[in-house]
Amino acid sequence: MFDLTSGNGMIQAMDRGLTLASKRQTLIASNLANLDTPGYRTRDFSFEGAMKVALAEQSLPNGLRTTHPMHLQGTSTDSLPPSSDLLRPSAERNDGNDVSLDRENMLLTRTQTNYQMASTFMQVELRKLYSLIRDSVAH
């Protein structure tokens, strides 16, 4: 059977965006759950950076394969993207916890917006495919 969605770059990119947004929401929820845990360090990753990597990997020709550990390095779909020290909060409480409720809420809102946007774009592409199928069956 022919899979119409596997050849659609927009659907693949938005699928990766949904996955990344979901992983980031999980991290933010974990940070919020540990708001009062002494010594807890905030965990995060750059959604934008991870999407750039995912889009770059997607644009590689299918014939390219990794033959050496230093070739075509990317991220696995199951692992989290690398974190950056630039994403760390600058303030730390006396107990060593650096979770900021305001920062996490702001990041959660941004991540929810990214998720909704990716979902909307994917729906538009799927509606286009449905329309093409419906029109071809009608003729």
N, C-alpha and C positions, 0 to 999 in steps of 0.2 A: 504494500500500500504506500502511496506517495504522501509524504508529510509536508503540508503546505507551510507550516510555521517554521520548520527548521531552516529554510532558505531565506527567511525574512530577517534581515539585519536589525530592523527596528524592534521586532518582537524579541529577538535574542538580547539586544541591548537593554530593553526595558525589563526583561526577566532578570537579568543580572542586577539592574537597579533595584528591583523589588527585593531581591535576595540581600543585597548590601544594606538597604534601608531596614530590613527586618533584623539583620544582625546588629546594626547600630542601635536600634530600639531596644534590643535585648541588653546590650552593654549599658545603655543609659538607665534602664530599669534596674540593673544590678547596681549601678552607682547610686541611684536614689535609695535602693533598699539598704545600702551600707552607709547612709548619711551619718549615722551616729556610731559607726564601728571605729574604735581607736586604731590608728595606723593604716586605715584603708586608703589605697591610692586609686585615683580615678583612672578608668580604662576607656580608651576611645581610639578612633581611627579617622582619617580624612575620607569622607564619603566622596568628595570631588576627586581626590587623588586615586582612590580605588576605582572609580568609574572611568577615569582616563586610562588606567592600566587595562581595565576590562575591554574598553573600546579599541585600544591598540592591539590587544591580543586577538580580538574579533576580526580585525582587518588584515591579519597575517594570511598569506595564501595557505590553502589546505595542504600543500605538498611539504611545507616546512615542519620538521620534527626536531625535538630536542635530542641531540646525540651526545652531548657533554653537559655536565652540571652547570657550566657557565653560559650555555647557549639559551637564548630566548627566555630569560628568567621572567616568571610571572607569578601570580598568586593562584592557589588552588581554590576551587569553588567552595570547599568545605572549611578552609582555614580563614582566619580573620586577616584583613590587610594589615600591614605593618603600622605600628603606632609611631607617633612623632612626639618629641619633647615639646615642640611648639604647641601641641594640643593640650599640654598639661596646664591646669590652673596655676596661677601665680601665688595664690594665698594658701596658707596651710594653718590649721588650728594647732593649739598647744598639744593636742593628743595625736598629732601626726596625720590626721584625716584631711584630705584636700578637696572633698566633694563640696561643690557650691550648688545650692538648690536653684538659684537664679540661672546659673550657667546650664545646668542639666535641663531645666524646663525650656530654656531657649533652644538648646540642641534638640530636644524632643519635638518641639514645634517645627523646627527646620526639617528634621528627619521625616516627620509625618507629612509635611508638604512634598518632600521628594518622593515619598511612597505614593501619595495620591497622584502626583504628576506622572510618574511612571505607569501607574495603573490606568490612567486616562489615555495616555499615548498607546498603550497596548490594546485597550478597548477599541480605539479608533482603527488601528491596523487590523484587528480581528473582524471588525464590521466591514472593512473594505474587502477582506477575503470572503466573508459571508456573502456580500453583495455580488462579487465575481462568480461565486459558485451558483447563487440563485439565478443570476442572469444567464449563465451558460446552460443551466438546466431548462430554463424557460424557452430557449431557442433551439 
